[in-house]
Amino acid sequence: MKKVAAIVALVLGAQLTSAATANEPAVKKSTSGICHEKGKGSYSKTKHFEPFNSLEECVASGGRAAANAGVDNMDQGNSWLAEYGGRLLLILGGLVVAFAAYWFAARRRQASGGERLGELEQRKWEGHRLDRRDGGPKPPIS
């Protein structure tokens, strides 16, 4: 029952949020006379404003364009990610694949080398007096 109530609350909250953003104007002119376009600069931070349909209308009413008007709000902190993100992802993916290939090859070499070493050791000690468990005759000394 609590899960259903939580889901209903989330759905209603999402609808209210989307309705609130749909009613927001294209440009907000703050009390200090700065015009903020939707999705740019400090638009979302501006709480006390005069609404306008375009930046030109806002400037014509005596406002001025924001200094960061050309910067998207979403890309302010992640502009390097937008520019280099694809390359960075490709490089990191390549490094992961190269490391995995190296690791698997090293394990394969280790496994096959261990078997060969065991065979060599077995041949080396074959017939040695310490290898015999029954305490049989010692090999002749030459």
FIROVO-711687 format. One record per residue (C-alpha): residue number from 0; residue in one letter; y, z, x. Coordinates in steps of 0.5 Angstrom, whole numbers. Layout:
# residues N
+-----+------+-------+-------+-------+
! seq ! type !    py !    pz !    px !
+-----+------+-------+-------+-------+
! NUM !    A !     Y !     Z !     X !
...
+-----+------+-------+-------+-------+
# end
This chain:
# residues 142
+-----+------+-------+-------+-------+
! seq ! type !    py !    pz !    px !
+-----+------+-------+-------+-------+
!   0 !    M !     0 !     0 !     0 !
!   1 !    K !     5 !     2 !     6 !
!   2 !    K !     3 !    -5 !     9 !
!   3 !    V !     5 !    -9 !     3 !
!   4 !    A !    12 !    -5 !     2 !
!   5 !    A !    13 !    -6 !     9 !
!   6 !    I !    12 !   -14 !     8 !
!   7 !    V !    16 !   -14 !     2 !
!   8 !    A !    22 !   -11 !     6 !
!   9 !    L !    21 !   -16 !    11 !
!  10 !    V !    21 !   -22 !     7 !
!  11 !    L !    27 !   -19 !     3 !
!  12 !    G !    31 !   -17 !     9 !
!  13 !    A !    30 !   -24 !    12 !
!  14 !    Q !    32 !   -27 !     6 !
!  15 !    L !    39 !   -23 !     6 !
!  16 !    T !    40 !   -25 !    13 !
!  17 !    S !    39 !   -32 !    12 !
!  18 !    A !    44 !   -32 !     6 !
!  19 !    A !    49 !   -28 !    10 !
!  20 !    T !    49 !   -33 !    15 !
!  21 !    A !    50 !   -39 !    10 !
!  22 !    N !    56 !   -36 !     7 !
!  23 !    E !    59 !   -35 !    14 !
!  24 !    P !    65 !   -40 !    15 !
!  25 !    A !    65 !   -45 !    21 !
!  26 !    V !    71 !   -42 !    25 !
!  27 !    K !    73 !   -35 !    25 !
!  28 !    K !    81 !   -33 !    27 !
!  29 !    S !    81 !   -26 !    29 !
!  30 !    T !    86 !   -21 !    28 !
!  31 !    S !    89 !   -23 !    35 !
!  32 !    G !    89 !   -30 !    33 !
!  33 !    I !    83 !   -33 !    37 !
!  34 !    C !    79 !   -38 !    34 !
!  35 !    H !    72 !   -38 !    35 !
!  36 !    E !    67 !   -43 !    33 !
!  37 !    K !    60 !   -42 !    29 !
!  38 !    G !    55 !   -41 !    35 !
!  39 !    K !    60 !   -41 !    41 !
!  40 !    G !    63 !   -35 !    45 !
!  41 !    S !    64 !   -29 !    41 !
!  42 !    Y !    63 !   -31 !    34 !
!  43 !    S !    58 !   -26 !    32 !
!  44 !    K !    62 !   -21 !    35 !
!  45 !    T !    68 !   -22 !    31 !
!  46 !    K !    68 !   -18 !    25 !
!  47 !    H !    76 !   -18 !    22 !
!  48 !    F !    78 !   -25 !    21 !
!  49 !    E !    81 !   -31 !    17 !
!  50 !    P !    76 !   -36 !    15 !
!  51 !    F !    77 !   -44 !    17 !
!  52 !    N !    73 !   -50 !    16 !
!  53 !    S !    74 !   -53 !    23 !
!  54 !    L !    77 !   -51 !    29 !
!  55 !    E !    83 !   -56 !    28 !
!  56 !    E !    85 !   -52 !    22 !
!  57 !    C !    85 !   -46 !    25 !
!  58 !    V !    89 !   -48 !    31 !
!  59 !    A !    94 !   -51 !    26 !
!  60 !    S !    95 !   -45 !    23 !
!  61 !    G !    98 !   -41 !    29 !
!  62 !    G !    91 !   -39 !    33 !
!  63 !    R !    89 !   -42 !    39 !
!  64 !    A !    82 !   -44 !    42 !
!  65 !    A !    78 !   -39 !    45 !
!  66 !    A !    77 !   -39 !    53 !
!  67 !    N !    70 !   -39 !    52 !
!  68 !    A !    70 !   -44 !    46 !
!  69 !    G !    66 !   -50 !    50 !
!  70 !    V !    60 !   -45 !    52 !
!  71 !    D !    54 !   -44 !    47 !
!  72 !    N !    53 !   -37 !    45 !
!  73 !    M !    45 !   -38 !    46 !
!  74 !    D !    46 !   -41 !    53 !
!  75 !    Q !    51 !   -36 !    56 !
!  76 !    G !    46 !   -32 !    60 !
!  77 !    N !    40 !   -37 !    60 !
!  78 !    S !    44 !   -44 !    62 !
!  79 !    W !    40 !   -44 !    69 !
!  80 !    L !    34 !   -43 !    64 !
!  81 !    A !    36 !   -49 !    60 !
!  82 !    E !    37 !   -53 !    67 !
!  83 !    Y !    31 !   -51 !    71 !
!  84 !    G !    26 !   -48 !    66 !
!  85 !    G !    22 !   -54 !    66 !
!  86 !    R !    21 !   -55 !    73 !
!  87 !    L !    20 !   -48 !    74 !
!  88 !    L !    15 !   -48 !    69 !
!  89 !    L !    12 !   -54 !    72 !
!  90 !    I !    12 !   -51 !    79 !
!  91 !    L !     9 !   -44 !    77 !
!  92 !    G !     3 !   -48 !    74 !
!  93 !    G !     2 !   -52 !    80 !
!  94 !    L !     2 !   -45 !    84 !
!  95 !    V !    -3 !   -42 !    79 !
!  96 !    V !    -8 !   -48 !    79 !
!  97 !    A !    -7 !   -48 !    87 !
!  98 !    F !    -9 !   -41 !    88 !
!  99 !    A !   -15 !   -41 !    83 !
! 100 !    A !   -18 !   -47 !    86 !
! 101 !    Y !   -17 !   -44 !    93 !
! 102 !    W !   -20 !   -37 !    90 !
! 103 !    F !   -26 !   -41 !    87 !
! 104 !    A !   -27 !   -45 !    93 !
! 105 !    A !   -27 !   -39 !    98 !
! 106 !    R !   -32 !   -35 !    93 !
! 107 !    R !   -37 !   -41 !    93 !
! 108 !    R !   -36 !   -41 !   101 !
! 109 !    Q !   -38 !   -34 !   101 !
! 110 !    A !   -44 !   -34 !    97 !
! 111 !    S !   -47 !   -40 !   101 !
! 112 !    G !   -45 !   -37 !   107 !
! 113 !    G !   -48 !   -31 !   106 !
! 114 !    E !   -55 !   -34 !   104 !
! 115 !    R !   -55 !   -38 !   110 !
! 116 !    L !   -53 !   -32 !   114 !
! 117 !    G !   -59 !   -28 !   111 !
! 118 !    E !   -64 !   -34 !   113 !
! 119 !    L !   -61 !   -34 !   120 !
! 120 !    E !   -62 !   -27 !   121 !
! 121 !    Q !   -69 !   -27 !   118 !
! 122 !    R !   -71 !   -32 !   123 !
! 123 !    K !   -68 !   -29 !   128 !
! 124 !    W !   -72 !   -22 !   127 !
! 125 !    E !   -79 !   -26 !   125 !
! 126 !    G !   -84 !   -23 !   129 !
! 127 !    H !   -80 !   -17 !   132 !
! 128 !    R !   -84 !   -11 !   133 !
! 129 !    L !   -79 !    -7 !   129 !
! 130 !    D !   -79 !   -12 !   123 !
! 131 !    R !   -87 !   -10 !   122 !
! 132 !    R !   -88 !    -5 !   118 !
! 133 !    D !   -95 !    -4 !   119 !
! 134 !    G !   -94 !    -2 !   126 !
! 135 !    G !   -99 !    -8 !   128 !
! 136 !    P !   -99 !   -10 !   135 !
! 137 !    K !   -93 !   -11 !   139 !
! 138 !    P !   -91 !   -18 !   141 !
! 139 !    P !   -93 !   -20 !   149 !
! 140 !    I !   -87 !   -19 !   154 !
! 141 !    S !   -85 !   -25 !   158 !
+-----+------+-------+-------+-------+
# end
